[in-house]
Amino acid sequence: MGLTPGDLALYRQALRHVSAVVDERADLPDNERLEFLGDAILDAIIGDMLFSTYPEKGEGFLTRMRSKLVSRAQLNALAKQIQIERVMESNVARSHESSVPGNALEALIGALFLDKGFVRTRKVVVKLLHVHFDIKEIEREDRDGKSRLLEWGQKRRKKVEFVVREEGGTGRGKHYVAEVRINGTVRGTGQGQSKKVAEQDAAQSAFRSMRSRKPQPTKPSGSIGIAAMHAPKRPNRRNRSEDQC
């Protein structure tokens, strides 16, 4: 993380999952309290960063962006990219508890705050975010996913359909599953407790699928985002982009 720890015991605690504290080591503190603190500090850091970065944006946009950046999926992805699992103490199988890496990252942020203060912690966290995530790409994805996908299909002359089915439950317990079909082929699936949520989830799934199918550039050209799908491309026979969807 680019710093020298002052209180090494804090960082060791941050990397110690409760499953690693067995009876004969009951005197060792786990990372749950630091995780609680780190969660609050992370919210404050990202809120401050977004408030400064987007002076013209409203509360709704800022809240959505913060939710995406601190989502469990994003935290787990970031924790794995910095290889936090290599230095963790945990007896939990990775496949059984996917939130463990992200929780440890929050605990590490809590330890860093106690050791170095808010300003230094903010600098480290913001650097990590910009190195490992494309903030502008996340911003572009803030738009309504279903509308963007339908607009994309119209421009590309692709038939985009959303098929939603009910998967049981009653009242507020209803559950819906949605599929996105592009020219008759399923390109994304989603689910939720309402048709709208399921459709939005499916739209995001379709965008991820199309991005993963995009051929790698032969020359350095910077990051590739959703906006690239709106630029005309010439398909080739060996490896075509999402024009084939």
Contacts in CASP RR format, 6 or more apart in sequence:
PFRMAT RR
TARGET T0000
AUTHOR 0000-0000-0000
METHOD contacts of the structure
MODEL  1
MGLTPGDLALYRQALRHVSAVVDERADLPDNERLEFLGDAILDAIIGDML
FSTYPEKGEGFLTRMRSKLVSRAQLNALAKQIQIERVMESNVARSHESSV
PGNALEALIGALFLDKGFVRTRKVVVKLLHVHFDIKEIEREDRDGKSRLL
EWGQKRRKKVEFVVREEGGTGRGKHYVAEVRINGTVRGTGQGQSKKVAEQ
DAAQSAFRSMRSRKPQPTKPSGSIGIAAMHAPKRPNRRNRSEDQC
1 82 0 8 1.000
1 108 0 8 1.000
1 112 0 8 1.000
1 124 0 8 1.000
1 128 0 8 1.000
2 124 0 8 1.000
3 112 0 8 1.000
3 116 0 8 1.000
3 120 0 8 1.000
3 124 0 8 1.000
5 11 0 8 1.000
5 115 0 8 1.000
6 115 0 8 1.000
6 116 0 8 1.000
7 111 0 8 1.000
7 114 0 8 1.000
7 115 0 8 1.000
10 34 0 8 1.000
10 111 0 8 1.000
10 114 0 8 1.000
10 115 0 8 1.000
11 108 0 8 1.000
11 111 0 8 1.000
11 112 0 8 1.000
11 115 0 8 1.000
13 28 0 8 1.000
13 29 0 8 1.000
13 30 0 8 1.000
13 31 0 8 1.000
13 34 0 8 1.000
13 107 0 8 1.000
13 111 0 8 1.000
14 31 0 8 1.000
14 34 0 8 1.000
14 104 0 8 1.000
14 107 0 8 1.000
14 108 0 8 1.000
14 110 0 8 1.000
14 111 0 8 1.000
15 31 0 8 1.000
15 84 0 8 1.000
15 87 0 8 1.000
15 88 0 8 1.000
15 89 0 8 1.000
15 104 0 8 1.000
15 107 0 8 1.000
15 108 0 8 1.000
16 28 0 8 1.000
16 29 0 8 1.000
16 30 0 8 1.000
16 31 0 8 1.000
16 88 0 8 1.000
16 89 0 8 1.000
16 90 0 8 1.000
17 30 0 8 1.000
17 31 0 8 1.000
17 88 0 8 1.000
17 89 0 8 1.000
17 90 0 8 1.000
17 91 0 8 1.000
17 92 0 8 1.000
17 100 0 8 1.000
17 103 0 8 1.000
17 104 0 8 1.000
18 30 0 8 1.000
18 31 0 8 1.000
18 32 0 8 1.000
19 90 0 8 1.000
19 91 0 8 1.000
19 92 0 8 1.000
20 28 0 8 1.000
20 30 0 8 1.000
20 89 0 8 1.000
20 90 0 8 1.000
20 91 0 8 1.000
21 28 0 8 1.000
21 29 0 8 1.000
21 30 0 8 1.000
22 91 0 8 1.000
31 103 0 8 1.000
31 104 0 8 1.000
31 107 0 8 1.000
32 107 0 8 1.000
34 106 0 8 1.000
34 107 0 8 1.000
34 108 0 8 1.000
34 110 0 8 1.000
34 111 0 8 1.000
34 114 0 8 1.000
35 103 0 8 1.000
35 104 0 8 1.000
35 106 0 8 1.000
35 107 0 8 1.000
35 110 0 8 1.000
37 110 0 8 1.000
37 113 0 8 1.000
37 114 0 8 1.000
38 106 0 8 1.000
38 107 0 8 1.000
38 109 0 8 1.000
38 110 0 8 1.000
38 113 0 8 1.000
39 106 0 8 1.000
41 109 0 8 1.000
41 110 0 8 1.000
41 113 0 8 1.000
41 118 0 8 1.000
41 121 0 8 1.000
42 70 0 8 1.000
42 106 0 8 1.000
42 109 0 8 1.000
42 125 0 8 1.000
43 66 0 8 1.000
43 70 0 8 1.000
44 118 0 8 1.000
45 118 0 8 1.000
45 121 0 8 1.000
45 122 0 8 1.000
45 125 0 8 1.000
45 126 0 8 1.000
46 66 0 8 1.000
46 69 0 8 1.000
46 70 0 8 1.000
46 125 0 8 1.000
46 129 0 8 1.000
47 62 0 8 1.000
47 66 0 8 1.000
48 122 0 8 1.000
49 122 0 8 1.000
49 126 0 8 1.000
49 129 0 8 1.000
50 57 0 8 1.000
50 62 0 8 1.000
50 65 0 8 1.000
50 66 0 8 1.000
51 62 0 8 1.000
53 135 0 8 1.000
54 61 0 8 1.000
54 62 0 8 1.000
54 65 0 8 1.000
61 142 0 8 1.000
64 142 0 8 1.000
65 138 0 8 1.000
65 139 0 8 1.000
65 142 0 8 1.000
68 74 0 8 1.000
68 138 0 8 1.000
68 141 0 8 1.000
68 142 0 8 1.000
69 129 0 8 1.000
69 133 0 8 1.000
69 135 0 8 1.000
69 138 0 8 1.000
72 99 0 8 1.000
72 102 0 8 1.000
74 133 0 8 1.000
75 101 0 8 1.000
75 102 0 8 1.000
75 103 0 8 1.000
75 105 0 8 1.000
75 106 0 8 1.000
76 98 0 8 1.000
76 99 0 8 1.000
76 101 0 8 1.000
76 102 0 8 1.000
77 132 0 8 1.000
78 102 0 8 1.000
78 105 0 8 1.000
78 128 0 8 1.000
78 129 0 8 1.000
78 132 0 8 1.000
78 133 0 8 1.000
79 85 0 8 1.000
79 101 0 8 1.000
79 102 0 8 1.000
79 104 0 8 1.000
79 105 0 8 1.000
80 101 0 8 1.000
81 132 0 8 1.000
82 105 0 8 1.000
82 128 0 8 1.000
82 132 0 8 1.000
84 101 0 8 1.000
84 102 0 8 1.000
84 104 0 8 1.000
84 105 0 8 1.000
84 108 0 8 1.000
85 94 0 8 1.000
85 101 0 8 1.000
88 100 0 8 1.000
88 101 0 8 1.000
88 104 0 8 1.000
90 100 0 8 1.000
90 104 0 8 1.000
92 100 0 8 1.000
94 100 0 8 1.000
109 121 0 8 1.000
109 125 0 8 1.000
110 121 0 8 1.000
112 120 0 8 1.000
112 121 0 8 1.000
112 124 0 8 1.000
113 121 0 8 1.000
129 135 0 8 1.000
134 223 0 8 1.000
134 225 0 8 1.000
137 223 0 8 1.000
137 225 0 8 1.000
137 226 0 8 1.000
140 225 0 8 1.000
140 226 0 8 1.000
140 227 0 8 1.000
141 204 0 8 1.000
141 207 0 8 1.000
141 226 0 8 1.000
144 200 0 8 1.000
145 200 0 8 1.000
145 203 0 8 1.000
145 204 0 8 1.000
145 207 0 8 1.000
146 162 0 8 1.000
146 199 0 8 1.000
146 200 0 8 1.000
146 203 0 8 1.000
148 203 0 8 1.000
148 207 0 8 1.000
148 226 0 8 1.000
149 160 0 8 1.000
149 180 0 8 1.000
149 203 0 8 1.000
149 206 0 8 1.000
149 207 0 8 1.000
150 160 0 8 1.000
152 158 0 8 1.000
152 160 0 8 1.000
152 229 0 8 1.000
152 230 0 8 1.000
153 159 0 8 1.000
153 160 0 8 1.000
153 182 0 8 1.000
155 230 0 8 1.000
156 243 0 8 1.000
158 182 0 8 1.000
158 183 0 8 1.000
158 245 0 8 1.000
159 181 0 8 1.000
159 182 0 8 1.000
159 183 0 8 1.000
159 184 0 8 1.000
160 180 0 8 1.000
160 181 0 8 1.000
160 182 0 8 1.000
161 180 0 8 1.000
161 181 0 8 1.000
161 182 0 8 1.000
161 184 0 8 1.000
162 178 0 8 1.000
162 179 0 8 1.000
162 180 0 8 1.000
162 181 0 8 1.000
162 199 0 8 1.000
162 202 0 8 1.000
162 203 0 8 1.000
163 178 0 8 1.000
163 179 0 8 1.000
163 181 0 8 1.000
164 176 0 8 1.000
164 177 0 8 1.000
164 178 0 8 1.000
164 179 0 8 1.000
164 195 0 8 1.000
164 198 0 8 1.000
164 199 0 8 1.000
165 176 0 8 1.000
165 177 0 8 1.000
165 178 0 8 1.000
166 174 0 8 1.000
166 175 0 8 1.000
166 176 0 8 1.000
167 175 0 8 1.000
167 176 0 8 1.000
167 177 0 8 1.000
167 191 0 8 1.000
168 174 0 8 1.000
168 175 0 8 1.000
169 175 0 8 1.000
172 193 0 8 1.000
173 193 0 8 1.000
174 193 0 8 1.000
174 194 0 8 1.000
175 191 0 8 1.000
175 192 0 8 1.000
175 193 0 8 1.000
176 191 0 8 1.000
176 192 0 8 1.000
176 193 0 8 1.000
176 194 0 8 1.000
176 195 0 8 1.000
176 197 0 8 1.000
176 198 0 8 1.000
177 189 0 8 1.000
177 190 0 8 1.000
177 191 0 8 1.000
177 192 0 8 1.000
177 198 0 8 1.000
178 189 0 8 1.000
178 190 0 8 1.000
178 191 0 8 1.000
178 195 0 8 1.000
178 198 0 8 1.000
178 199 0 8 1.000
178 201 0 8 1.000
178 202 0 8 1.000
179 186 0 8 1.000
179 188 0 8 1.000
179 189 0 8 1.000
179 190 0 8 1.000
179 202 0 8 1.000
180 186 0 8 1.000
180 187 0 8 1.000
180 188 0 8 1.000
180 189 0 8 1.000
180 202 0 8 1.000
180 203 0 8 1.000
180 205 0 8 1.000
180 206 0 8 1.000
181 187 0 8 1.000
182 206 0 8 1.000
182 245 0 8 1.000
183 245 0 8 1.000
185 245 0 8 1.000
187 205 0 8 1.000
187 206 0 8 1.000
187 209 0 8 1.000
187 210 0 8 1.000
187 245 0 8 1.000
188 202 0 8 1.000
188 203 0 8 1.000
188 205 0 8 1.000
188 206 0 8 1.000
188 209 0 8 1.000
189 201 0 8 1.000
189 202 0 8 1.000
189 205 0 8 1.000
190 198 0 8 1.000
190 199 0 8 1.000
190 201 0 8 1.000
190 202 0 8 1.000
190 205 0 8 1.000
191 198 0 8 1.000
191 201 0 8 1.000
192 198 0 8 1.000
192 201 0 8 1.000
207 226 0 8 1.000
207 229 0 8 1.000
210 229 0 8 1.000
210 241 0 8 1.000
210 242 0 8 1.000
210 245 0 8 1.000
211 224 0 8 1.000
211 225 0 8 1.000
211 226 0 8 1.000
211 242 0 8 1.000
213 240 0 8 1.000
213 241 0 8 1.000
213 242 0 8 1.000
213 244 0 8 1.000
213 245 0 8 1.000
214 224 0 8 1.000
214 228 0 8 1.000
214 241 0 8 1.000
214 242 0 8 1.000
215 236 0 8 1.000
215 239 0 8 1.000
215 240 0 8 1.000
215 241 0 8 1.000
217 224 0 8 1.000
229 241 0 8 1.000
229 242 0 8 1.000
233 241 0 8 1.000
233 243 0 8 1.000
235 241 0 8 1.000
235 243 0 8 1.000
235 244 0 8 1.000
END
